[in-house]
Amino acid sequence: MSLARLGLRVALVEGRQPPPWSAEVPDLRVYAFAPDNAALLDGLGVWKAVRDARAQAYRRMRVWDASGGGEMSFDADMLGRDQLGWIVENSLLVDRLWAALPEAGVRLHCPSRVDSMEQDADGVRLRLDDGTRLESRLVIAADGADSTVRGLAGVQVAQHDYRQSGVVAFVQTSQAHQSTAWQRFLPGGPLAFLPFADGRSSIVWTLPDAEAARVLALDDSAFDRELTQAFEARLGEVRLASKRVAFPLRRQLAQAHVAGRVLLVGDAAHVVHPLAGQGVNLGLRDVSRLRDSVADALERRIDWAADHRLARWSRQCRSDNAAAAYAFDGVNRVFSNDGMHATLLRGFALGLAGKLPPLANLFWRKASGG
């Protein structure tokens, strides 16, 4: 959509139309949306529709460790912002983006899937499963972690299975969430409480696979008790307000962001640990960089799809995304660990960051795209 608004002809191939967003049935998959990506959607004319429907701003973040030590905190006032970000449902975001496609001039092929692909120095030729043939200077693979287009382009991925699962649900707490995102590090993985509408919170409880299966099998009352204890009752008693599900966690990095005339963005290029809530933000930053590169080329009246420009975009994205993925990996290793040295290190690290506001500010500016 960003490229269509720059005047390029864009076609979207989608396997099925997404189901409409329902305010009555919140989507368990939520994102901690960063300000730079809200600005991207605002430029597309979409952010207001998302925010007006249901986007919960959060103004503070508190991070602490089960083993003790200091606490790291971020505060919008301290950073000179109205908010640190927003909690947004995946289905709402998809619904509003989908609705904006016609006005942006995007040609839609749905339901359709890419069946085969050929490319050369001049462009790419796609054959869809309904027999349609498309030709383009570039193809952008934005079709998820199991990307078909990535496979057709011959791009390999490096995977690491964390042997952890993320248990997600909505909960009610006896105390208000205070527009604060909370995260407690436990030996099995981090536990996050993200503020949501109507006083609810969205939880992401990272656990070893076997432990995740165990807590999913608990009855609601037992689950509530264990979750309250795991969260140290920071918001009082916790009670389930939805079903609960778990999804497996892995790190996955494509070995290239560009393969000839095929570009990889989002989960097709990188899947990271959810502990920092940065997955969707990293993906949208791929898009922002590409939009900026194309806009710059169009303004200067030079080839926006030149090989050297695509290579520069690829280097920037791959470097930043790999650095983020391995940084999250390192944090997960240190904090999902009950060894003595790791315990001492993480308590000291959080305490140090909490006592040095410039350091905390630096962390947050990086996470928010600033």
VEXDREN-2710 file (C-alpha; in Angstrom, 1 decimal):
% VEXDREN-2710
k/r/px/py/pz
1/MET/0.0/0.0/0.0
2/SER/2.9/2.4/0.8
3/LEU/4.3/1.9/-2.7
4/ALA/0.9/2.3/-4.3
5/ARG/0.5/5.7/-2.7
6/LEU/3.9/6.6/-4.2
7/GLY/2.3/6.1/-7.6
8/LEU/3.6/2.5/-8.4
9/ARG/1.3/-0.1/-9.8
10/VAL/0.8/-2.7/-7.0
11/ALA/-1.0/-6.0/-7.0
12/LEU/-1.7/-8.1/-3.9
13/VAL/-2.1/-11.9/-4.0
14/GLU/-3.9/-13.2/-1.0
15/GLY/-5.1/-16.7/-0.3
16/ARG/-8.4/-15.7/1.4
17/GLN/-10.2/-12.6/2.6
18/PRO/-9.6/-12.0/6.3
19/PRO/-12.6/-12.4/8.6
20/PRO/-14.0/-9.0/9.7
21/TRP/-12.9/-7.7/13.0
22/SER/-15.4/-8.1/15.9
23/ALA/-15.3/-5.8/18.9
24/GLU/-17.2/-8.4/20.9
25/VAL/-14.6/-11.1/20.3
26/PRO/-11.1/-9.7/21.0
27/ASP/-8.2/-11.3/19.0
28/LEU/-5.8/-13.1/21.3
29/ARG/-3.0/-12.0/19.0
30/VAL/-2.0/-8.4/20.0
31/TYR/0.9/-6.2/19.2
32/ALA/2.8/-3.5/21.2
33/PHE/2.7/-0.9/18.5
34/ALA/5.6/1.6/18.4
35/PRO/5.2/5.3/17.6
36/ASP/7.2/5.1/14.3
37/ASN/4.9/2.5/13.0
38/ALA/1.8/4.3/14.1
39/ALA/3.2/7.2/12.0
40/LEU/3.6/4.8/9.0
41/LEU/0.0/3.8/9.2
42/ASP/-1.1/7.4/9.7
43/GLY/0.6/8.2/6.4
44/LEU/-1.5/5.5/4.8
45/GLY/-4.7/7.0/6.3
46/VAL/-5.3/3.9/8.4
47/TRP/-4.1/4.7/11.9
48/LYS/-7.1/6.9/12.9
49/ALA/-9.5/4.0/11.9
50/VAL/-7.4/1.6/14.1
51/ARG/-7.2/4.0/17.0
52/ASP/-10.8/5.0/17.0
53/ALA/-11.9/1.3/16.9
54/ARG/-9.8/0.0/19.8
55/ALA/-6.1/0.8/20.5
56/GLN/-5.1/0.9/24.1
57/ALA/-2.3/3.4/24.7
58/TYR/0.3/2.5/27.4
59/ARG/2.3/5.2/29.1
60/ARG/4.6/3.2/31.3
61/MET/6.5/0.0/31.3
62/ARG/7.8/-1.9/34.3
63/VAL/10.3/-4.8/34.1
64/TRP/11.6/-6.8/37.0
65/ASP/13.1/-10.2/37.8
66/ALA/11.8/-13.0/40.0
67/SER/15.2/-13.4/41.6
68/GLY/15.2/-9.8/43.0
69/GLY/17.4/-6.9/42.2
70/GLY/16.4/-3.6/40.7
71/GLU/13.5/-2.7/38.4
72/MET/13.8/-1.0/35.0
73/SER/11.0/1.4/34.1
74/PHE/10.0/3.6/31.2
75/ASP/7.7/6.5/31.5
76/ALA/6.1/8.6/28.7
77/ASP/6.5/11.8/30.7
78/MET/10.2/11.1/31.2
79/LEU/10.7/10.6/27.5
80/GLY/8.6/13.6/26.5
81/ARG/5.9/11.5/24.8
82/ASP/2.1/11.3/25.2
83/GLN/2.4/7.6/25.3
84/LEU/5.0/4.9/24.8
85/GLY/2.9/2.9/22.3
86/TRP/-0.4/1.2/21.8
87/ILE/-1.7/-2.4/22.2
88/VAL/-3.5/-3.3/19.0
89/GLU/-5.3/-6.6/17.9
90/ASN/-4.0/-8.3/14.8
91/SER/-7.5/-8.8/13.4
92/LEU/-8.3/-5.1/13.8
93/LEU/-5.1/-4.0/12.1
94/VAL/-5.7/-6.4/9.2
95/ASP/-9.3/-5.4/8.8
96/ARG/-8.5/-1.7/8.5
97/LEU/-5.6/-2.2/6.2
98/TRP/-7.8/-4.5/4.0
99/ALA/-10.5/-1.9/3.8
100/ALA/-8.0/0.8/2.7
101/LEU/-6.7/-1.2/-0.3
102/PRO/-9.1/0.0/-3.0
103/GLU/-8.6/3.6/-2.2
104/ALA/-4.9/3.2/-2.4
105/GLY/-5.2/1.7/-5.9
106/VAL/-4.0/-1.8/-5.0
107/ARG/-5.2/-4.5/-7.4
108/LEU/-6.4/-7.5/-5.4
109/HIS/-6.2/-11.1/-6.5
110/CYS/-8.2/-13.0/-3.8
111/PRO/-8.6/-15.9/-3.3
112/SER/-5.4/-16.7/-5.1
113/ARG/-2.0/-18.2/-4.3
114/VAL/1.3/-18.1/-6.1
115/ASP/1.8/-21.4/-7.9
116/SER/5.1/-20.8/-9.8
117/MET/7.6/-18.0/-10.3
118/GLU/10.3/-17.2/-12.8
119/GLN/12.6/-14.2/-12.8
120/ASP/15.5/-12.6/-14.7
121/ALA/17.3/-9.3/-14.5
122/ASP/14.3/-7.4/-15.8
123/GLY/11.6/-8.7/-13.5
124/VAL/9.5/-11.5/-12.2
125/ARG/6.7/-13.6/-13.7
126/LEU/4.1/-15.2/-11.4
127/ARG/1.6/-17.9/-12.2
128/LEU/-1.3/-18.0/-9.8
129/ASP/-3.3/-21.1/-8.9
130/ASP/-6.3/-19.8/-10.8
131/GLY/-4.2/-19.5/-14.0
132/THR/-3.7/-15.8/-13.8
133/ARG/-0.2/-14.6/-14.9
134/LEU/1.4/-11.5/-13.4
135/GLU/4.6/-9.7/-14.4
136/SER/6.4/-7.2/-12.2
137/ARG/9.7/-5.5/-11.8
138/LEU/9.7/-6.7/-8.1
139/VAL/7.9/-9.2/-6.0
140/ILE/7.7/-8.6/-2.3
141/ALA/7.3/-11.7/-0.1
142/ALA/5.1/-10.7/2.8
143/ASP/3.4/-14.1/3.2
144/GLY/4.5/-15.0/6.6
145/ALA/7.0/-17.3/8.4
146/ASP/6.3/-20.2/6.1
147/SER/6.5/-18.0/3.0
148/THR/5.8/-19.8/-0.3
149/VAL/7.4/-17.0/-2.3
150/ARG/10.6/-17.2/-0.2
151/GLY/10.8/-20.9/-1.0
152/LEU/10.2/-20.3/-4.8
153/ALA/13.0/-17.8/-4.7
154/GLY/15.4/-20.4/-3.2
155/VAL/16.1/-18.4/0.0
156/GLN/17.2/-20.6/2.9
157/VAL/16.4/-19.8/6.6
158/ALA/18.3/-20.5/9.8
159/GLN/16.0/-21.7/12.6
160/HIS/16.4/-22.1/16.3
161/ASP/13.7/-23.8/18.4
162/TYR/13.5/-22.2/21.9
163/ARG/11.6/-25.2/23.2
164/GLN/9.3/-22.6/24.7
165/SER/5.7/-21.7/24.1
166/GLY/3.8/-18.5/24.6
167/VAL/0.5/-18.9/26.5
168/VAL/-1.8/-16.1/25.6
169/ALA/-5.2/-15.0/27.0
170/PHE/-7.1/-12.0/28.2
171/VAL/-7.5/-11.5/32.0
172/GLN/-9.2/-9.3/34.5
173/THR/-7.3/-8.0/37.5
174/SER/-8.7/-6.7/40.8
175/GLN/-6.5/-3.6/40.4
176/ALA/-6.4/-1.3/37.4
177/HIS/-3.6/-1.9/34.8
178/GLN/-2.6/1.7/35.1
179/SER/-2.0/2.0/31.3
180/THR/1.2/0.1/32.1
181/ALA/2.9/-2.8/30.3
182/TRP/4.4/-5.1/32.9
183/GLN/7.0/-7.8/32.4
184/ARG/8.4/-10.2/35.0
185/PHE/11.3/-12.5/34.2
186/LEU/10.9/-16.0/35.6
187/PRO/13.3/-18.9/35.2
188/GLY/11.1/-20.5/32.6
189/GLY/10.7/-17.3/30.5
190/PRO/9.1/-13.8/30.8
191/LEU/5.5/-13.1/31.8
192/ALA/4.0/-10.0/30.2
193/PHE/0.8/-8.2/31.1
194/LEU/-0.2/-5.7/28.4
195/PRO/-3.0/-3.2/29.1
196/PHE/-6.1/-3.6/27.1
197/ALA/-9.6/-2.1/26.7
198/ASP/-12.3/-2.3/29.4
199/GLY/-9.8/-2.8/32.1
200/ARG/-8.6/-6.2/30.8
201/SER/-5.0/-7.2/30.2
202/SER/-3.5/-9.4/27.5
203/ILE/-1.0/-11.9/28.8
204/VAL/1.9/-13.6/27.1
205/TRP/3.4/-16.2/29.5
206/THR/6.5/-17.8/28.1
207/LEU/7.1/-21.3/29.4
208/PRO/9.1/-24.4/28.5
209/ASP/6.9/-26.5/26.2
210/ALA/6.0/-29.2/28.8
211/GLU/5.1/-26.5/31.4
212/ALA/3.0/-24.6/28.9
213/ALA/1.0/-27.8/28.2
214/ARG/0.6/-28.3/31.9
215/VAL/-0.9/-24.9/32.6
216/LEU/-3.2/-25.1/29.6
217/ALA/-4.6/-28.3/31.1
218/LEU/-5.4/-26.6/34.4
219/ASP/-9.0/-25.7/35.2
220/ASP/-9.7/-21.9/35.2
221/SER/-9.4/-21.5/39.0
222/ALA/-6.1/-23.3/39.2
223/PHE/-4.8/-21.3/36.2
224/ASP/-5.9/-18.1/37.9
225/ARG/-4.0/-18.9/41.1
226/GLU/-0.8/-19.9/39.3
227/LEU/-0.9/-16.8/37.1
228/THR/-1.5/-14.5/40.1
229/GLN/1.4/-16.1/41.9
230/ALA/3.7/-15.9/38.8
231/PHE/2.9/-12.2/38.4
232/GLU/3.6/-11.6/42.1
233/ALA/0.0/-10.2/42.4
234/ARG/1.2/-6.9/41.1
235/LEU/-2.3/-6.1/40.0
236/GLY/-4.1/-8.2/42.7
237/GLU/-6.1/-11.3/41.9
238/VAL/-6.1/-12.4/38.3
239/ARG/-9.1/-14.0/36.6
240/LEU/-9.3/-15.4/33.1
241/ALA/-11.5/-13.4/30.7
242/SER/-11.1/-15.5/27.5
243/LYS/-9.9/-18.9/26.3
244/ARG/-6.2/-19.6/26.4
245/VAL/-4.0/-20.9/23.7
246/ALA/-0.2/-21.5/23.2
247/PHE/2.0/-21.0/20.2
248/PRO/5.6/-22.4/19.8
249/LEU/8.5/-19.9/19.9
250/ARG/11.4/-19.9/17.5
251/ARG/14.0/-17.7/16.0
252/GLN/14.1/-17.7/12.2
253/LEU/16.3/-15.6/9.9
254/ALA/16.3/-15.6/6.1
255/GLN/19.8/-15.8/4.8
256/ALA/19.0/-12.9/2.4
257/HIS/16.4/-10.2/2.2
258/VAL/16.8/-9.9/-1.6
259/ALA/17.0/-12.8/-4.1
260/GLY/17.2/-11.3/-7.5
261/ARG/14.0/-9.3/-8.0
262/VAL/12.3/-10.8/-4.9
263/LEU/12.3/-8.9/-1.6
264/LEU/11.5/-10.4/1.8
265/VAL/9.8/-8.4/4.5
266/GLY/8.3/-9.2/7.9
267/ASP/7.9/-12.7/9.1
268/ALA/9.0/-14.0/5.7
269/ALA/12.4/-12.5/6.5
270/HIS/12.6/-12.8/10.3
271/VAL/10.8/-14.3/13.3
272/VAL/12.0/-13.2/16.7
273/HIS/11.3/-14.1/20.4
274/PRO/8.2/-12.1/21.6
275/LEU/9.7/-11.0/24.9
276/ALA/10.2/-7.4/23.7
277/GLY/7.0/-7.3/21.6
278/GLN/9.1/-6.2/18.6
279/GLY/8.2/-8.7/15.8
280/VAL/5.5/-6.6/14.0
281/ASN/7.5/-3.4/14.6
282/LEU/10.6/-4.9/12.9
283/GLY/8.5/-6.0/9.9
284/LEU/6.9/-2.6/9.4
285/ARG/10.3/-1.0/9.6
286/ASP/11.3/-3.1/6.6
287/VAL/8.4/-1.5/4.8
288/SER/9.3/2.0/5.9
289/ARG/12.8/1.6/4.7
290/LEU/11.6/0.4/1.3
291/ARG/9.1/3.2/1.0
292/ASP/11.8/5.8/1.9
293/SER/14.2/4.3/-0.6
294/VAL/11.6/4.3/-3.4
295/ALA/10.4/7.8/-2.6
296/ASP/14.0/9.1/-2.6
297/ALA/14.6/7.5/-6.0
298/LEU/11.4/8.9/-7.5
299/GLU/12.1/12.4/-6.2
300/ARG/15.6/12.2/-7.8
301/ARG/14.2/10.6/-11.0
302/ILE/16.5/7.6/-10.8
303/ASP/15.7/3.9/-11.0
304/TRP/13.9/3.0/-7.8
305/ALA/14.5/-0.8/-8.4
306/ALA/18.2/-0.6/-9.2
307/ASP/20.2/-3.5/-7.9
308/HIS/22.5/-1.3/-5.8
309/ARG/19.5/0.3/-4.1
310/LEU/17.9/-3.1/-3.3
311/ALA/21.2/-4.3/-2.0
312/ARG/21.5/-1.2/0.3
313/TRP/18.0/-1.8/1.6
314/SER/18.8/-5.5/2.2
315/ARG/22.0/-4.7/4.2
316/GLN/20.2/-2.2/6.4
317/CYS/17.3/-4.5/7.1
318/ARG/19.3/-7.7/7.6
319/SER/21.8/-6.0/9.9
320/ASP/19.2/-4.5/12.1
321/ASN/16.9/-7.5/12.2
322/ALA/19.7/-10.0/12.9
323/ALA/21.0/-7.7/15.7
324/ALA/17.6/-7.5/17.2
325/ALA/16.9/-11.2/16.9
326/TYR/20.2/-12.2/18.6
327/ALA/19.8/-9.5/21.3
328/PHE/16.4/-10.9/22.2
329/ASP/17.9/-14.4/22.1
330/GLY/20.6/-13.3/24.6
331/VAL/18.1/-11.7/26.9
332/ASN/16.0/-14.8/26.9
333/ARG/19.0/-17.0/27.6
334/VAL/20.2/-14.9/30.5
335/PHE/16.7/-14.3/32.1
336/SER/15.3/-17.8/31.4
337/ASN/18.0/-19.3/33.6
338/ASP/18.2/-20.0/37.3
339/GLY/22.0/-20.4/37.4
340/MET/23.7/-18.3/40.1
341/HIS/25.8/-16.2/37.7
342/ALA/22.9/-15.5/35.4
343/THR/20.7/-14.6/38.3
344/LEU/23.3/-12.1/39.7
345/LEU/23.9/-10.6/36.3
346/ARG/20.3/-9.9/35.4
347/GLY/19.4/-8.4/38.8
348/PHE/22.4/-6.1/38.5
349/ALA/21.6/-5.2/34.9
350/LEU/18.0/-4.2/35.6
351/GLY/19.0/-2.3/38.7
352/LEU/21.7/-0.4/36.8
353/ALA/19.4/0.5/33.9
354/GLY/16.7/1.6/36.4
355/LYS/19.1/3.9/38.2
356/LEU/20.5/5.4/35.0
357/PRO/17.6/7.1/33.1
358/PRO/19.8/7.9/30.1
359/LEU/20.5/4.2/29.6
360/ALA/16.8/3.3/29.9
361/ASN/16.0/6.1/27.5
362/LEU/18.5/4.7/25.0
363/PHE/16.9/1.3/25.2
364/TRP/13.5/2.7/24.6
365/ARG/14.4/5.0/21.7
366/LYS/15.9/2.0/19.9
367/ALA/12.8/-0.1/20.6
368/SER/10.4/2.7/19.4
369/GLY/12.3/3.4/16.2
370/GLY/13.6/6.7/17.4
END
